[in-house]
Amino acid sequence: MHTPSKWSLLWPVLATIVLPLVAAWFAYPDTHLPPKFGVFPPEFVTQEPAFNLYYFLAVLLAELAVGALLLFPRLFGFRPVTPPAPSPKAPFPAWFWLGLVFTLFFWWLMWARVTPFGDLVYYAFSPMWWGFILVLDGIAYRRSNGNSLLAKKPKTLLLSALVSVGGWYYFEYYNYFVFSNWYYPNGHMPELAHSTVVLLFLIAYTTVWPAIFEWYSLLRTFPKLGARYANGPRLPLPGTLLLVAGFALIVLMVFLPLPLFWVLWIGPMVVIGGQLIRKGVWTPFTTLAQGNWTPLVLIALASLCNGFFWELWNWGSANPNPVPATNPNYWVYDIPYVNVIHIFAEMPLLGYFGYMPFGLLVWLVFLWAGSLFGFDASLDSDPARSAATGADQSAPTLLPYEAR
């Protein structure tokens, strides 16, 4: 299999960083940069436009279509597939119990906002999430007879945490160009030095990729779920067209940051995905072209599942009484047109569907990093099950998953 050159992988991502700056030079003739560019953690910029019924309905219809595909795949041409047999169960590993203790303790501490442990309350976010990552891995371990990321691929889990830091900073960079779709009202709290806050954010960013990948590994332990989407329409995607469309969307986003606020996620995703397709690197789009939608759907659902916990725990760290402010990582959304219907969350109800393409973007970034730096970016910890489902991310070529 041809190995793509590092430059062929690097230049499109560098272009996604440079293009917004070039566009901003013309979009903001006085400052050449969007408001509050570079302030970290990002702050509130401007009040988003009011609710727009037409925009809301357009987004709602798109999300209902996606929901219909997930709930009724046969209506969209998916054919039944006999799922592989479930794996035997293994006992919960020791780290599951350790993670459960960390999750419950720091969850209580973050929501209670009390300080019987001194300043520990300010640092609760990341230990809680790493505890939850261990819990998810422990459940996957039990359901897959010991085939979890931590048990079989600890290096991959560690690398995902490192990529997560750079990846989320990359998205924070894009956030400046859409007037801060999200911001951190406690990011400059006087109780903590700014250097401490920056360090806390850096540590918090290590949890994003591992949490989504653990959810993906857990969802793969439900054979019937994956089989629902394993034999559907073949949809080959043109890499060059995706690449060009992504660049165009990114430039337009800078000039139209409010109506195109969603390009923050979609633009980089299609650029990176398009180039990986062009260079023959495995992505969830590879099996999509063969009719197997399972990897793409499961990573989208993994991100959605994790999103509910992100939003619930974030909301509870400052609500219903926002004083005292004890979570510097707490965020608030400032999303145009659709920022309505909040159910125990700062995230508007329609916004949850945004987690689905975000999960795909997270995976594409990891696959891109693996190809660029030469590490194993496969999430597969069970080769036998991967062979049965055609979802081995490390395989250079894949056979389509056909009904037998």
N, C-alpha and C positions, 0 to 999 in steps of 0.2 A: 504493500500500500504506500502511495506517495505521502511523504511527510511534508506538510506545508512549511515554508520558511518563516522564521520568527517575524521578519518585517511584514510579510503578507498578513499576519495575524495582528500585528501591532498597529499598523497605520490606520485601519478603520476606527479603532478605539481612540487613538490620538486625534483623529479628525472629529470625533464626537465631542471631544473636549475643546478643540480650537474653534470649530464652527460657531458655537453659541457666542464666543467672545467676538469673533469677526462680525457676526450679525448684530450684536449689541452695540458695536461701534457706530452703526448706522441707525439702529432703532432708538438709541439714546444719544442724540447729537451733543447734548450739554455735558453729560457725565461719561458717556461711552460704556456705562455699566448699569445694570438694573439697580433699583433702590436697595440699600443695605447689603449690597453684594459683599461677601467675605466676612460679615459679622457672624461669629460662631460662639455658641450655638445660634442658629437662625432665630430672628425675632419677628414679631408681628410687623407687617409692611403696610398693608392697606385693607380696608374692609372689602370683602368680596362682593361682587354684584348680587343683587337680590335674587330671590327664587325666580326661575324662569320655567313656566309650565311646559313650553315646547321642548326646551332642552331636557327637562326632566323626563318627559314622555319618550323622547328619542332614546335616552339612556335606558329607561325602563324596558322599552321594547327590545333593545339589543340584549339586555340581561335576561329577559323572559325567553328569548330564542336560545340562548346558551343553556338556561335552565331546562328547557324542553329537551334539548339534545342529551343532557346528562340524565334526565329522568326517564325519557322514552327513546333510547337510542335506536330501536328498531324502526321508528318512524323516519329516521334519517339514513336508512340503508345498512345498519349494522346487523350482522347475522349471528345467530347463537353459536357459542363456542363452549365446548366442554372444559370447565376449569380444571387445573391440576388438583390433586388431593391436598387437603390441608396438612401442614406439617405437624408432627407430634409436638406436644407441649413440653417445655423445659421448666424447671423451677425458676422463680425470679432470681436474678443475680444480685449480689451484695450491693452493687451500685444503685439498683432500683430503690432499695430501702434508704440508702444514704441520700439519694436525690429527693425522695419523698419528704424526708425530714427537712432538708434545705428548702424545698418548695413551700411547704406548709408554714415553716417558721418565718421565712422572709416575706411570704405573702401576708401573713398576719401583721408583721412589723410594718410593712409598707402601707397597708390599708388602715391599721390602727393609728398610725402617725404618732406613736408615743415614743418616749426616749428613755425607757428604763435601762437601756444598754448604751447610754451616752449618744455619741454621734453615729452609731451603727445604722440608724434609721435612714440616713442620707445615702447609704451604700447598699440598700436592700435589693435594688432592681436586678443587677447582674447575678448575684448569688441565687436569687429566686429562679431566674431563667436558666442558669446552668443546672440547677437542681431539677427543673422541669425537663431539660434535655436528657438528663440521666434517667428520669422516670419514663420518658418516651422510649428510650433505648432499651430499658429493662422490659417494657411491655412487648416491644418487637422481639427481643431476645426470647421471651417466654413463648410467644406465638409462632416463632420460626425455628424452634428447637435449637436455640443458641446462635442463630445467624443474625447478629446485629452489627451495626457499624463499629461500636466500641469494642465488641468481642472479636470481630474478624478484620476490621479495617480501621484501627485506631489512628493510623497516620492520615488516612483520608479525612477523618473527623477533625483532627488537628488542623490540617491544611484548609478545611472548609472554614474554620474559625479565623484563620489568617486572611483568607480571601474575603471573608465577610467584612473585615475592617476596611480594607481598601474599597470593596464594592459599595458599602453604605456611604462612605465619604464621597464616592462618585455620584451617588444619588442626591446627597446633600448639596453638592455642587450644582446639579441640575435644578434643585429646588429654588435656588436664587433667581432663576430665569422665569419662573412662573409666580413670582411674588409670594413665595413661601406658602405652598399648599399646606404645609404643616410648620409649626414653630414651637418653641419651648419657652413658655412664660416663666419657668423657674430656672432657666439656663444661666441666669446671671444673678442668682440669689446671693445676698450679702453674707450668709452663713458659711459659704465655701469660697476659697480662693479660685480665681478663674482657671489657673493651671490645674487645680484639683478637678474642677468641672470638666475640663477638656479630657483629662485622664479617665474620668468616670464614663464619659461618652465613648471614648475609644474602647474601653473594656466592654461596655454595653453592646457595641457594634459587633463584637465577636460572637454574639448569640444568634444572629439573624439566619445565616446560612445553615449552621448546624441544626437549629430547631426545625426548619423547613425540611431538611434532608431526613431528619429522624421521623417526621410525620410521613414522608414519602415511604421510608422503609417500613413503617408500621402499616400503612395502607396496603402495601404489597403483600402483607400476610393474610389478606382477605381475598382468596382466589376468585370468588364469584364477582367481586367488584372489578378486578382487572379484566376478567373474561368478557364483561359487558361491552368493552370498547376495543377488543382485540381483533375484530374482523369486520372492519367498516369500509367506507369509501376510501379509495386510494387518492391522496391529495399531494402530489409532488409540488413543492414550492420553488419558484425560480429565485436562486440566490442573488443574482445581479439586480433583479427588479426590487427585491427586498432592500438591498443595500442602498440603491438610489432613492427609493421611497423614504427610507429612514432618514437619510441626510436631508431630503427636502422637508420632511416633517419637523426636524430639529430646527432648521432655519426659520420656518414659518412660526414655530412655537415662540421664538424670541420676539417676533413682531406682533404676534397675537397670543400673549401669554394667558389670557383669561379663557377665551373659547377653546384654546388648544392646551389647556392645563394637563390633560391626560397624556400628551406626547412625552411628558417626563418619563413615563415607563415604556411606552410603545416604540418611540423613536430609537433609543439605544437597543431595544430588544431585536427589532428587525434588522438593524445594522449588524449587530454581532451575529445573529442567527444567519443572516444572508451570507456573510463572509465565511462562516463555518461550513455552510452548505457548499459554497463555491470551492472551498479547499478540501472537501471530502471528509471533514471531521464529523464524527457521530454526534447527533443531537436528537432530541425527541421528534424533530421534523423528519429524521431518517425513516423511522418506523411509520410515521404518518404517511409518507409516500408509498409505503407497502400495505397500507390499510390497517395498521396496528396503532390505534390511538391511545393505548393504555399508558405508556410513559407520560405523554403530554397531559392526559386527563388527571392522572394520579398526582403529578407535581402541582397542577393547578388546585386540586382539592386539598393537597397537603398544605399549601400556602393559605388557602381559605380557612381550613381548620385552625391553623396556628393564628390566623388573624383574629378570630374570636377571642382567643386568650390574650393576645396583645391588647386588644381594645378594652376588654373587660377589666384586666388588671391595671391598665393605664388609667381608666376612668375611676376605678376605686381608690387609686392612690391620691386623688385630689377631690373626690366627690363623696357625699353631697356637701361637705364643708371644706372649702378650699384653704382654710387657715387652720393650723400652720402649714406652710409649704415645705414638705420634707423630701419630695422626690424630684431631684434636678432633671431627671430624664423624662418627666411628664410632658406630653405634647398635646397640642390643640390643632384642629384642622381649620383652614380658611379656604374652602373650596367654592368656586363660583357656581351659581345657578342651581345646584342640587344639594346644598348643605342643610337638609331638613330630615326629620324623622330620626331622632337619636334615641336608641334604646340601651341604656346603661353603657354608653360609649360616646366618645367625642366624634367617632366616625359616623357620618350619615349612612342611613341604611343602604342606599344604592352603592355607596363607596366600597362595601365589602367585596363586591364582584371585582374590584380592581386588584384584589389580592391574587386572583387567578392568573392574569398575565404576569404579575410580579413574580409568582413562583417559577414560571417558565424563564423569565429574565434572570433570576437567581441561578438557575441551573445552567443557562447558556454562559453566564459569566464564569462559572466554575469550570465548565468544559473548555472555554476559551483559555482560562488561566492554566489548566492542565496541559493543553496543547502548546502554549507559549513557553511554559517553564519546565515541561517534560515530566510532570508527575501523573500518577494514575488518578484520573478524575471519575472513575466508575463508582457508582453508589451500590453496586451489586455485591452483597455479602453472602449470596446463596447461588453459586453457579448452576446447580441442578434446576432450581426454579427459574433462573434466567433463561436457561436453554429451552424450558417448556413454554415460556411466554414471549421469547424474542425480545427481551428488554435488557440485554447486556450492553451497557453503555460503552464498554471498552472494545467491543467487537468492531473490526474494520468493515465487515460486511454482515448483513443480517438476512436471514430467511424470513419471509412473511409468515405471520401466525395464521395458519389456515385451519378451518374446522376439519376435524377428522371423525 
